[in-house]
Amino acid sequence: MNSWLNVFLPNDEYKKQRVLYFLAEGGGLLALYLILMLIFMDYFTIIKWSSFLTIGLGLIIFIFYVFFRYTLSGIEYTDIMTDSQLHKSKKELRKKSIWMSAFMIVGLYINYFIGSQNGDWYDPLGIGILAGIFMYIFELISLKRSYRKNKDLID
């Protein structure tokens, strides 16, 4: 089937089907959220609802749902079957997280010094380190779930 979405989907048929399910579930959740917002938005006076807040919250719900479903599904690392492959992948994951954190810190400091310099000097450092930690945690969860799933398929 030809679609513009194929550009973003993996080549593996099983992964492609699962990702499409996650996207469809996220779209359904987003539609439910928007319907509820249309019905109940006027009744929630605690928060002053703007269109930016409403749309932003919907996008966050969709993106995080799809991300967490993909991460927790255990389909990302299909080639991890043995303990040695798992340990090698953990090493690569640590390196990848450190590099991503370093690039993010450098980019944020470039933006900090060139841009308007709002905030303290250590803000980019903290954001970069936290991004690297979160990346490592989520990738490690995905790696371990993939390993468990692959090991169960072999047994």
Order of alpha helices (4+ residues) and beta strands (2+ residues): alpha-alpha-alpha-alpha
